[in-house]
Amino acid sequence: MGAIHMLAAADLIGGGYVNIFKIIPAIVLLLIWAKMLAWADKDAVVAHLPRIPLNIGMLGSMVVAYFLFFLLPYYFVTMPLLVVVFAVDIGTYLTIRHQKVGLDDLKSQFHDWLHSFGKKKEVKAVAGQVLLVTKNGQPIEPPAGDAPDRPAYDATQAALTDALKKGAEQIDVDSRSESGTLKYWVDCVMYPGAGLDRAAAGTSIGYIKAIAGMDIEDRRK
């Protein structure tokens, strides 16, 4: 909100209070800083570092740096101050990480990140699971563990995986009752499936209809 007000003030006739070319570098640095904080938050868990204290320290330094940027005069003093505090933030985190687990793995991460530009992300099948695709034939990447659609994805895997391993030519998922939610046919013989309750069957049906491009609210199909 503050940035919007500053950009609006720059257009005031006779104002000249904000130089748009001076505020843009500060906004760009803020976006980079926020991206770095998000990465450090996830990396701290992997590196077994004190996540909460590090988050508080780095976020606090960013808030103080930008408070001084808007409070103090002389742009050519405050802008370098932002850059210095940003560099100290990064250096402090990397130093702590180096002492704890080292930095060798970051080199490979950075190398993979550089080579990811311009390349289409390849979705690979997970061992023991069915590779789901959209109606256009595009493979679907498994959702993250905390993603809202992860339970529906897991229910769909539970409905399809075992039946397809046994060579099923037809799989029926029914969420209308607690029993008989999953059935499949192998060589024209029906077999009852297991491990799929009514709620899971309902989320599975909705998920399959969504990736197939169907209307989820249409209960007739």
C-alpha positions in Angstrom: 0.0 0.0 0.0 2.8 2.4 0.9 4.5 1.8 -2.5 1.2 2.6 -4.3 0.9 5.9 -2.4 4.5 6.8 -3.2 4.0 6.1 -6.9 0.8 8.1 -6.9 2.6 11.0 -5.2 5.2 11.1 -8.0 2.5 12.2 -10.4 1.3 15.2 -8.4 1.6 18.4 -10.3 4.3 20.6 -8.6 5.1 17.7 -6.2 8.3 16.0 -7.1 8.4 14.4 -3.7 9.2 10.9 -5.0 11.6 10.0 -7.8 10.2 7.0 -9.6 13.7 6.0 -10.8 15.0 5.9 -7.2 12.1 4.0 -5.7 12.1 1.2 -8.3 15.5 -0.3 -7.1 14.3 -0.4 -3.5 11.1 -2.2 -4.6 13.1 -4.7 -6.7 15.4 -5.4 -3.8 12.4 -5.9 -1.5 11.1 -8.6 -3.9 14.4 -10.3 -4.0 14.8 -10.1 -0.3 11.3 -11.6 0.3 12.2 -14.4 -2.1 15.4 -15.1 -0.2 13.5 -15.2 3.1 11.1 -17.7 1.7 13.9 -19.9 0.5 15.8 -19.7 3.8 12.6 -20.6 5.7 12.4 -23.9 3.7 16.1 -24.5 3.7 16.4 -24.1 7.4 14.2 -27.2 7.9 16.3 -29.3 5.5 19.6 -28.1 7.1 18.3 -28.6 10.7 18.8 -25.0 11.6 16.8 -23.0 14.2 14.1 -21.9 11.8 12.0 -19.5 14.0 15.0 -17.5 15.4 16.5 -17.1 11.9 13.2 -16.0 10.4 12.7 -13.4 13.2 16.3 -12.1 12.8 16.3 -11.8 9.0 12.7 -10.4 8.8 13.5 -8.0 11.6 16.6 -6.7 9.8 14.7 -6.2 6.6 12.0 -4.2 8.4 14.6 -2.0 10.2 16.5 -1.4 7.0 13.5 -0.2 5.1 12.3 1.9 8.1 15.7 3.7 8.0 15.4 4.0 4.2 12.2 6.0 4.4 13.2 7.9 7.6 16.7 9.1 6.8 17.6 11.6 4.1 20.1 11.3 1.2 19.2 8.5 -1.2 22.8 7.7 -2.0 23.3 6.8 1.7 20.1 4.9 2.4 20.0 2.8 -0.8 23.6 1.4 -0.2 22.5 0.8 3.4 19.7 -1.5 2.2 22.1 -3.4 0.0 24.6 -3.8 2.9 22.0 -5.1 5.3 20.7 -7.5 2.6 24.2 -8.8 2.1 24.8 -9.2 5.8 21.5 -11.1 6.0 22.6 -13.5 3.3 26.1 -13.8 4.7 24.9 -14.5 8.2 22.6 -17.3 7.1 25.2 -18.9 4.9 27.8 -18.7 7.6 25.5 -20.4 10.1 24.6 -23.0 7.5 28.3 -23.6 6.6 29.1 -24.3 10.2 26.2 -26.7 10.6 26.0 -28.7 7.4 28.2 -27.0 4.8 27.4 -25.4 1.5 28.3 -28.0 -1.0 24.7 -29.0 -1.7 23.8 -25.4 -2.6 26.2 -25.5 -5.5 24.2 -28.3 -7.2 20.9 -26.5 -6.3 22.1 -23.3 -7.9 23.4 -25.2 -11.0 20.0 -27.0 -11.4 18.2 -23.6 -11.0 20.3 -22.0 -13.7 19.6 -24.9 -16.1 15.9 -24.8 -15.4 15.4 -21.6 -17.4 14.0 -22.3 -20.8 13.4 -26.0 -20.1 10.0 -27.6 -19.9 9.6 -29.3 -16.5 9.4 -33.0 -16.9 6.9 -34.9 -14.8 8.1 -38.4 -13.9 5.9 -41.2 -12.7 6.3 -42.1 -9.0 7.2 -45.7 -8.4 4.1 -47.7 -7.4 1.7 -45.0 -8.5 -0.4 -44.2 -11.6 0.8 -41.3 -13.7 -2.3 -39.2 -14.2 -2.8 -36.9 -17.2 -5.1 -34.1 -18.2 -7.7 -34.4 -21.0 -4.9 -32.9 -23.3 -2.5 -35.7 -22.3 -0.3 -33.5 -20.1 1.2 -35.4 -17.1 0.1 -34.1 -13.7 2.7 -33.6 -11.1 1.8 -35.1 -7.6 0.6 -32.2 -5.3 2.8 -31.3 -2.3 2.1 -33.0 1.0 0.3 -29.9 2.4 -1.6 -29.0 -0.8 -5.4 -28.8 -0.6 -5.9 -31.3 -3.3 -3.4 -33.9 -1.9 -6.1 -36.0 -0.1 -8.1 -36.2 -3.4 -4.9 -37.2 -5.3 -4.1 -39.9 -2.7 -7.7 -41.2 -2.8 -7.5 -41.4 -6.6 -4.2 -43.4 -6.4 -5.8 -45.7 -3.9 -8.7 -46.3 -6.3 -6.6 -47.0 -9.4 -3.2 -48.4 -8.4 -4.1 -51.8 -7.0 -6.9 -52.5 -9.6 -4.6 -51.6 -12.5 -1.8 -53.8 -11.2 -4.2 -56.7 -11.4 -5.1 -55.9 -15.0 -8.6 -54.3 -14.4 -10.4 -53.3 -17.6 -13.0 -51.3 -15.7 -13.0 -49.5 -12.3 -16.1 -48.2 -10.6 -15.9 -45.6 -7.8 -19.2 -45.0 -6.0 -19.6 -42.5 -3.2 -23.3 -43.0 -2.5 -22.9 -45.6 0.3 -20.3 -46.6 2.8 -20.0 -50.1 1.3 -19.1 -51.0 -2.2 -17.4 -47.7 -2.9 -14.8 -49.4 -5.2 -15.3 -52.3 -7.6 -13.2 -53.4 -10.6 -13.4 -56.0 -13.3 -10.7 -58.4 -14.5 -11.6 -60.7 -17.4 -15.3 -59.8 -16.9 -15.1 -60.9 -13.2 -16.0 -58.3 -10.6 -13.8 -57.9 -7.5 -14.5 -55.6 -4.5 -11.8 -53.0 -3.8 -10.7 -52.0 -0.3 -9.4 -49.0 1.5 -11.7 -46.4 0.1 -14.4 -44.9 2.3 -17.3 -42.8 1.1 -15.6 -39.5 1.7 -12.4 -40.6 0.0 -14.5 -41.9 -3.0 -16.2 -38.6 -3.3 -13.0 -36.6 -3.4 -11.5 -39.1 -5.9 -14.5 -38.7 -8.2 -14.2 -34.9 -8.0 -10.5 -35.0 -8.7 -10.8 -37.2 -11.8 -13.6 -35.1 -13.2 -11.6 -31.9 -12.6 -8.5 -33.2 -14.5 -10.8 -34.5 -17.2 -12.3 -31.1 -17.7 -15.7 -32.1 -16.6 -18.2 -30.1 -14.6 -17.7 -31.2 -10.9 -21.2 -30.0 -9.9 -22.9 -32.1 -12.5 -24.0 -35.2 -10.6 -25.7 -37.0 -13.6 -22.4 -38.0 -15.3 
